Amino acid sequence: MIFRRKRVFFVLSAVVFCWLSLRTYHYFFDSSSPAIKLSGLERDGFYAGNMQCVLSGSDGYKVSDISIYLDNAPLVNKFRINRRDFDYPFTISSQALSNGPHTLRVEAVNGTYHKNKTVEDCVFNVDNVPLQAAFVRQESEPKVFQGRTFHLQFQANKEIKFAQVKTLSKVFNCVPESVHSSVYEAFIPISCEEIPNEYLLSVDIVDKVGARQTLENKFQVIPYPFKKQMLTFDAAAIKKEEESGLTPQDLKLKLEDIARNSPQEKLWQGVFCVPLDMTTVTCDFGTIRTTREKGRYMHKAVDLGARKKSIIWAAQDGVIKLKDRFAQTGNTVVIDHGCGVSTMYCHLESFSNINVGQRIEKGNPIGVMGKTGFATGDHLHWEMLVNTVAVDPMQWTKNSF
């Protein structure tokens, strides 16, 4: 029994000695600093009202004290912790701060001989300005033709987080008119087949602190008197094109993919330009065509005539997303302009030195006018798509748009 007690005593003594030795080692030789985490405040975040924060931390030896500074002024100065783990809640009132950026610095010092310290800075923004917004154009009931684009704009009194337009059973994202602009806009495509009627719309606006405002209005879709046209294609030429190019379904899938992955920002500024030295419009947008091969359908583009071998250029800044040959549209180029807006150039005789993924500027050459694909003569089939809905591209060339 005595032997057992002595054995237990020696074991406990060894454990205590090891523990004291480890603590002594940590005290004199540990060079690690405390681990800290700030909750309730995010870097570059925007805040209003009271911010409920928690400073948490731990250390292999122990955390001796913490300090918290707001814009170099102390909120907490060397508050005693003396524990390995801690949570310290505190509140910042944004009402006492100016609107704009502020810096919160947190420090934790451990209890070792060298007083190892961890310091972290968090820059955040205060925004106590009430959100206000209004439509730029104050028409009580805007009107838009079938096949055109409804250009909606509103102005906010400060930078917002996001805004969405809900109408026609769809949702459209709003983007700044230009960098740092307080005017936001959305491009709402009205299909050729949209039923003429009065429609409601709402714009849901959220600022960077989560405040919301909703603007509401209504607009009218007006019927457009689309022209009619009869066409006859060369059957042998059509068969040859079908054998040498991709199918219309292939093109449809590629256009859908381009719209789906279009960046939610404008890659262009200003109006679009007509993409060649046009001499005539051989077919207006929305013309109702009848052909033996395709039956009755709407031509959802404009056909532009010019001198043979005319240069075709980009109608606006963007990114080349497609350069390929298709049975119906022949040699085809598609440019993504951002916000789901793209332009398509068809029946080209040849391509310029361009590559898919390349940034292109307004006026840069993309090819030569031709009659590849289903075409009765040399011309440019110029098509504009907004989220895969075809709209009249000529509307986008006008300063009034």
C-alpha positions as CSV (number, residue, x, y, z in Angstrom):
1,M,0.0,0.0,0.0
2,I,2.8,2.4,0.9
3,F,4.6,1.5,-2.3
4,R,1.5,2.3,-4.3
5,R,1.1,5.6,-2.6
6,K,4.7,6.5,-3.3
7,R,4.2,5.4,-7.0
8,V,1.1,7.6,-7.4
9,F,3.0,10.5,-5.7
10,F,5.9,10.2,-8.0
11,V,3.6,10.0,-11.1
12,L,1.7,13.1,-10.0
13,S,4.9,14.9,-9.2
14,A,6.2,14.0,-12.7
15,V,3.0,15.3,-14.3
16,V,3.1,18.5,-12.3
17,F,6.8,18.9,-13.1
18,C,6.2,18.4,-16.9
19,W,3.2,20.8,-16.8
20,L,5.3,23.5,-15.0
21,S,8.2,22.9,-17.4
22,L,5.9,23.3,-20.4
23,R,4.4,26.4,-18.9
24,T,7.9,27.8,-18.2
25,Y,8.9,27.0,-21.8
26,H,5.9,28.7,-23.2
27,Y,6.5,31.7,-20.9
28,F,10.1,32.3,-22.0
29,F,10.4,30.8,-25.5
30,D,7.0,30.8,-27.2
31,S,7.1,33.2,-30.1
32,S,3.5,32.7,-31.4
33,S,1.0,35.5,-31.1
34,P,-2.7,35.2,-30.0
35,A,-5.3,34.2,-32.6
36,I,-8.1,36.8,-32.8
37,K,-11.3,37.1,-34.7
38,L,-13.7,40.1,-35.1
39,S,-17.4,39.3,-35.7
40,G,-20.2,41.7,-36.6
41,L,-18.0,43.9,-38.8
42,E,-16.7,43.1,-42.3
43,R,-13.9,44.7,-44.2
44,D,-15.3,47.4,-46.6
45,G,-18.8,46.7,-45.3
46,F,-21.4,49.4,-45.0
47,Y,-23.3,50.1,-41.7
48,A,-26.0,52.2,-40.1
49,G,-27.4,52.3,-36.6
50,N,-25.6,50.3,-33.9
51,M,-23.0,47.6,-34.8
52,Q,-23.0,44.7,-32.3
53,C,-19.4,43.3,-32.4
54,V,-17.5,40.5,-30.7
55,L,-13.8,40.2,-30.4
56,S,-12.8,36.5,-29.8
57,G,-9.4,35.0,-29.3
58,S,-7.1,32.3,-27.9
59,D,-3.5,31.7,-27.0
60,G,-1.4,28.7,-26.2
61,Y,-0.2,30.3,-23.0
62,K,-2.9,32.9,-22.2
63,V,-4.2,36.2,-23.5
64,S,-3.1,39.0,-21.1
65,D,-5.1,42.0,-22.3
66,I,-6.8,43.5,-25.3
67,S,-7.2,47.0,-26.8
68,I,-9.7,48.4,-29.3
69,Y,-9.2,51.7,-31.2
70,L,-11.7,53.5,-33.5
71,D,-10.0,55.9,-35.8
72,N,-6.9,55.9,-33.4
73,A,-9.1,56.8,-30.4
74,P,-9.2,54.1,-27.7
75,L,-12.5,52.4,-27.1
76,V,-10.9,49.7,-24.8
77,N,-7.4,50.2,-23.5
78,K,-5.5,47.1,-22.1
79,F,-8.6,45.4,-20.8
80,R,-7.4,42.5,-18.6
81,I,-8.2,39.0,-19.8
82,N,-5.8,36.5,-18.3
83,R,-7.4,33.5,-20.0
84,R,-6.5,31.2,-22.8
85,D,-9.8,31.8,-24.6
86,F,-12.1,34.8,-24.5
87,D,-15.1,36.6,-26.1
88,Y,-15.5,40.3,-25.6
89,P,-18.7,41.9,-26.9
90,F,-18.9,45.6,-27.7
91,T,-21.1,48.1,-29.5
92,I,-20.2,50.8,-32.0
93,S,-22.8,53.5,-32.6
94,S,-22.7,54.8,-36.2
95,Q,-24.8,57.8,-35.2
96,A,-21.7,59.3,-33.5
97,L,-19.6,58.9,-36.7
98,S,-19.5,60.8,-39.9
99,N,-20.6,59.1,-43.1
100,G,-17.7,57.5,-45.0
101,P,-14.8,55.1,-44.2
102,H,-13.5,54.4,-40.6
103,T,-10.8,52.2,-39.2
104,L,-11.2,49.8,-36.3
105,R,-8.0,48.4,-34.8
106,V,-8.0,45.4,-32.4
107,E,-5.0,44.2,-30.4
108,A,-4.4,41.2,-28.2
109,V,-1.3,40.6,-26.1
110,N,-0.4,37.3,-24.6
111,G,1.1,36.8,-21.1
112,T,4.5,35.4,-22.2
113,Y,7.8,37.0,-21.3
114,H,8.0,38.7,-24.7
115,K,4.4,39.9,-24.7
116,N,3.7,38.8,-28.2
117,K,1.0,40.9,-29.9
118,T,-1.5,40.4,-32.7
119,V,-2.9,43.5,-34.4
120,E,-5.7,43.6,-37.1
121,D,-7.3,46.6,-38.8
122,C,-10.8,46.6,-40.3
123,V,-11.9,49.4,-42.6
124,F,-15.7,49.8,-42.7
125,N,-18.1,52.5,-44.0
126,V,-20.8,54.4,-42.2
127,D,-23.9,55.3,-44.3
128,N,-26.8,56.9,-42.4
129,V,-28.1,58.8,-45.4
130,P,-31.8,57.8,-46.1
131,L,-32.2,56.1,-49.5
132,Q,-34.0,58.2,-52.1
133,A,-34.6,57.5,-55.7
134,A,-36.8,58.7,-58.6
135,F,-37.3,57.9,-62.3
136,V,-35.2,60.1,-64.6
137,R,-38.0,60.3,-67.2
138,Q,-41.2,61.4,-65.6
139,E,-43.7,60.3,-68.2
140,S,-46.8,59.0,-66.4
141,E,-47.1,56.1,-68.8
142,P,-44.2,55.5,-71.2
143,K,-45.0,53.9,-74.6
144,V,-42.9,51.4,-76.5
145,F,-43.4,49.6,-79.8
146,Q,-43.4,45.9,-80.3
147,G,-39.8,44.7,-81.1
148,R,-38.2,47.7,-79.4
149,T,-36.3,48.1,-76.2
150,F,-37.7,49.9,-73.1
151,H,-34.9,51.9,-71.7
152,L,-35.6,52.6,-68.0
153,Q,-33.6,54.9,-65.8
154,F,-33.7,56.1,-62.2
155,Q,-31.5,58.3,-60.1
156,A,-30.4,57.5,-56.5
157,N,-29.0,59.9,-54.0
158,K,-26.1,57.6,-53.3
159,E,-24.4,54.4,-54.5
160,I,-26.6,51.4,-54.2
161,K,-25.9,47.7,-53.8
162,F,-28.3,46.5,-56.5
163,A,-31.6,47.1,-58.1
164,Q,-34.0,44.9,-60.2
165,V,-36.9,45.7,-62.4
166,K,-39.8,43.3,-62.3
167,T,-42.2,43.3,-65.3
168,L,-43.5,41.1,-68.1
169,S,-43.1,38.1,-65.7
170,K,-39.3,38.6,-65.8
171,V,-36.6,40.2,-63.7
172,F,-34.0,42.6,-65.2
173,N,-30.9,43.9,-63.4
174,C,-30.1,47.6,-63.2
175,V,-26.5,48.9,-63.8
176,P,-24.9,52.3,-63.4
177,E,-25.1,54.4,-66.5
178,S,-21.4,55.0,-66.3
179,V,-18.6,54.6,-63.7
180,H,-19.5,56.4,-60.4
181,S,-22.8,57.6,-61.9
182,S,-25.9,58.0,-59.7
183,V,-28.1,57.2,-62.6
184,Y,-29.0,53.5,-63.0
185,E,-30.6,51.8,-66.0
186,A,-32.2,48.7,-67.3
187,F,-32.8,47.5,-70.8
188,I,-36.1,45.7,-71.2
189,P,-36.6,43.9,-74.5
190,I,-40.2,43.9,-75.9
191,S,-40.5,41.0,-78.3
192,C,-42.2,41.3,-81.7
193,E,-45.0,39.0,-80.4
194,E,-45.6,40.9,-77.1
195,I,-49.4,41.5,-76.8
196,P,-50.1,45.2,-77.0
197,N,-51.4,46.2,-73.6
198,E,-50.7,48.2,-70.5
199,Y,-48.1,46.6,-68.2
200,L,-47.0,47.3,-64.6
201,L,-43.4,47.5,-63.5
202,S,-41.7,47.8,-60.1
203,V,-38.0,48.7,-59.4
204,D,-36.7,47.2,-56.1
205,I,-33.7,49.2,-54.9
206,V,-31.4,48.1,-52.0
207,D,-28.6,50.3,-50.7
208,K,-25.4,49.0,-49.2
209,V,-26.7,49.0,-45.6
210,G,-29.8,47.1,-46.6
211,A,-32.4,49.9,-46.8
212,R,-35.0,49.4,-49.5
213,Q,-37.1,51.5,-51.8
214,T,-39.6,50.5,-54.5
215,L,-40.5,52.6,-57.5
216,E,-43.6,51.7,-59.5
217,N,-44.9,52.7,-62.9
218,K,-46.7,51.3,-65.9
219,F,-46.0,51.4,-69.6
220,Q,-47.9,50.6,-72.8
221,V,-46.8,48.2,-75.5
222,I,-47.9,49.7,-78.8
223,P,-48.6,47.5,-81.9
224,Y,-46.2,48.0,-84.8
225,P,-47.3,47.7,-88.5
226,F,-44.6,45.2,-89.6
227,K,-44.1,44.9,-93.3
228,K,-44.5,41.7,-95.4
229,Q,-42.1,40.1,-97.9
230,M,-42.0,37.1,-100.2
231,L,-38.6,35.4,-100.8
232,T,-37.3,32.6,-103.0
233,F,-34.0,30.9,-102.3
234,D,-31.9,28.7,-104.6
235,A,-32.6,25.2,-103.5
236,A,-29.2,23.9,-104.5
237,A,-27.4,26.7,-102.7
238,I,-29.4,26.0,-99.5
239,K,-28.5,22.3,-99.6
240,K,-24.8,23.2,-100.0
241,E,-25.0,25.6,-97.0
242,E,-26.7,23.0,-94.8
243,E,-23.9,20.6,-95.5
244,S,-21.2,23.1,-94.7
245,G,-22.5,24.9,-91.6
246,L,-23.8,24.2,-88.1
247,T,-27.6,24.0,-87.5
248,P,-29.9,26.8,-86.3
249,Q,-30.3,24.8,-83.1
250,D,-26.5,25.0,-82.6
251,L,-26.7,28.8,-83.0
252,K,-29.6,29.1,-80.6
253,L,-27.8,27.2,-77.9
254,K,-24.7,29.3,-78.3
255,L,-26.6,32.5,-78.1
256,E,-28.4,31.3,-74.9
257,D,-25.0,30.5,-73.4
258,I,-23.6,33.9,-74.3
259,A,-26.6,35.7,-72.7
260,R,-26.4,33.5,-69.6
261,N,-22.7,34.3,-69.0
262,S,-22.8,38.0,-70.1
263,P,-21.2,40.2,-67.4
264,Q,-23.7,42.3,-65.4
265,E,-22.0,45.6,-66.4
266,K,-22.0,47.8,-69.4
267,L,-18.9,47.2,-71.6
268,W,-19.9,50.2,-73.8
269,Q,-20.8,53.9,-73.5
270,G,-22.9,56.0,-75.8
271,V,-25.0,55.0,-78.8
272,F,-24.3,52.1,-81.2
273,C,-23.3,52.8,-84.8
274,V,-24.5,51.2,-88.0
275,P,-21.7,48.6,-88.7
276,L,-21.0,49.4,-92.3
277,D,-21.3,52.2,-94.9
278,M,-24.9,51.5,-95.6
279,T,-26.5,52.5,-98.8
280,T,-30.0,50.9,-98.3
281,V,-32.1,48.9,-95.9
282,T,-33.1,45.8,-97.9
283,C,-35.3,44.4,-95.1
284,D,-36.7,46.2,-92.0
285,F,-36.7,44.7,-88.6
286,G,-39.8,42.5,-87.9
287,T,-40.7,42.0,-91.5
288,I,-43.1,39.1,-91.9
289,R,-41.5,36.8,-94.5
290,T,-42.9,33.9,-96.5
291,T,-40.5,31.4,-98.1
292,R,-40.9,27.9,-99.4
293,E,-38.2,26.6,-97.2
294,K,-39.1,28.2,-93.8
295,G,-42.8,29.1,-94.3
296,R,-44.0,32.2,-92.5
297,Y,-41.8,33.8,-89.9
298,M,-40.6,37.2,-88.6
299,H,-37.2,38.5,-89.7
300,K,-35.9,39.7,-86.4
301,A,-33.0,41.7,-87.7
302,V,-32.3,44.4,-90.3
303,D,-30.7,43.6,-93.6
304,L,-28.4,46.3,-94.7
305,G,-27.1,46.9,-98.3
306,A,-23.8,48.5,-99.3
307,R,-21.1,48.3,-102.0
308,K,-19.8,44.8,-102.6
309,K,-17.0,43.7,-100.2
310,S,-17.8,46.5,-97.8
311,I,-16.0,46.3,-94.5
312,I,-18.1,45.3,-91.5
313,W,-17.1,46.7,-88.1
314,A,-18.2,46.4,-84.5
315,A,-21.2,48.5,-83.6
316,Q,-19.9,49.1,-80.1
317,D,-17.3,48.0,-77.6
318,G,-17.5,44.5,-76.3
319,V,-16.0,41.0,-76.4
320,I,-16.0,38.6,-79.4
321,K,-18.0,35.6,-78.2
322,L,-18.7,33.7,-81.5
323,K,-16.9,33.3,-84.8
324,D,-18.2,30.4,-86.8
325,R,-20.2,29.2,-89.9
326,F,-23.8,28.2,-89.7
327,A,-26.1,26.8,-92.3
328,Q,-28.6,29.7,-92.3
329,T,-26.5,32.7,-91.2
330,G,-23.3,31.7,-92.9
331,N,-20.1,33.2,-91.5
332,T,-21.3,34.7,-88.2
333,V,-19.8,36.9,-85.5
334,V,-21.4,37.7,-82.2
335,I,-20.2,40.4,-79.8
336,D,-21.2,40.5,-76.2
337,H,-21.6,44.1,-74.9
338,G,-22.5,43.2,-71.3
339,C,-25.8,43.3,-69.5
340,G,-27.1,40.5,-71.7
341,V,-26.8,42.7,-74.8
342,S,-25.2,41.2,-77.9
343,T,-25.0,42.0,-81.6
344,M,-24.8,39.4,-84.4
345,Y,-23.3,39.9,-87.8
346,C,-24.3,37.3,-90.5
347,H,-23.6,36.2,-94.1
348,L,-20.0,37.6,-94.0
349,E,-17.8,36.6,-97.0
350,S,-14.8,36.4,-94.7
351,F,-13.6,37.2,-91.2
352,S,-11.1,39.8,-90.1
353,N,-8.2,38.9,-87.9
354,I,-10.3,38.4,-84.8
355,N,-10.5,35.7,-82.1
356,V,-13.1,34.5,-79.6
357,G,-12.5,36.1,-76.2
358,Q,-10.9,39.2,-77.7
359,R,-11.9,42.7,-76.5
360,I,-13.0,44.8,-79.5
361,E,-13.7,48.5,-79.8
362,K,-16.4,50.3,-81.6
363,G,-15.4,50.6,-85.3
364,N,-12.9,47.8,-85.3
365,P,-13.2,45.5,-88.4
366,I,-14.7,42.1,-88.0
367,G,-15.2,40.9,-91.6
368,V,-16.3,41.6,-95.2
369,M,-19.9,41.7,-96.3
370,G,-21.0,38.6,-98.3
371,K,-23.8,36.2,-99.0
372,T,-22.9,33.0,-97.2
373,G,-25.7,31.0,-95.6
374,F,-29.3,31.5,-96.7
375,A,-28.9,34.7,-98.7
376,T,-30.2,35.9,-102.0
377,G,-27.5,38.5,-102.4
378,D,-24.7,40.4,-100.7
379,H,-25.9,42.1,-97.6
380,L,-25.4,42.3,-93.8
381,H,-27.9,40.6,-91.5
382,W,-27.5,42.7,-88.3
383,E,-29.3,41.4,-85.3
384,M,-29.4,42.6,-81.7
385,L,-30.4,40.5,-78.7
386,V,-31.2,41.5,-75.2
387,N,-31.3,38.4,-73.0
388,T,-31.9,36.3,-76.1
389,V,-34.9,38.5,-77.2
390,A,-34.4,40.0,-80.6
391,V,-35.0,43.8,-80.8
392,D,-34.6,46.5,-83.4
393,P,-30.8,47.5,-83.5
394,M,-31.5,50.7,-85.3
395,Q,-33.2,52.1,-82.2
396,W,-29.9,51.8,-80.4
397,T,-28.2,54.0,-82.9
398,K,-30.3,57.1,-82.1
399,N,-29.2,59.7,-79.5
400,S,-32.8,59.9,-78.2
401,F,-32.6,56.3,-77.0
